[in-house]
């Protein structure tokens, strides 16, 4: 009986965080974001809904079906002519938009490199 109770408790403990992650939260704004294809040609045939959230100072998005690219351009006086696409980690599960996206792009722009964050 104790063993069954422990298994049930472990199952609830593991399942609760997973279900909480599915709660939609409004997507953090991305100034200057450029859609990668027209909104009338949306390819999300599975009807996923985008969810976003934050954990402390970190914002993230998941279930991205309408990709964008956001430019972070350097001051023209510091521009080196180099550019890079920043692809935040996480894949389809959850993109780390602050720590692995925006912060990296701002650092690059501060050092003269044009950066484009992919979402």
Secondary structure, DSSP 8 states (H G I E B T S, - for coil): -HHHHHHHHHHHHHHHHHHHTTS-------TTEEESS-GGG---TT----EEEEETTEEEEES--S-EEEEE---TTT--S-EEEEE-TTTTT-EETIIIIIHHHHHHHHTT-EEEEE-
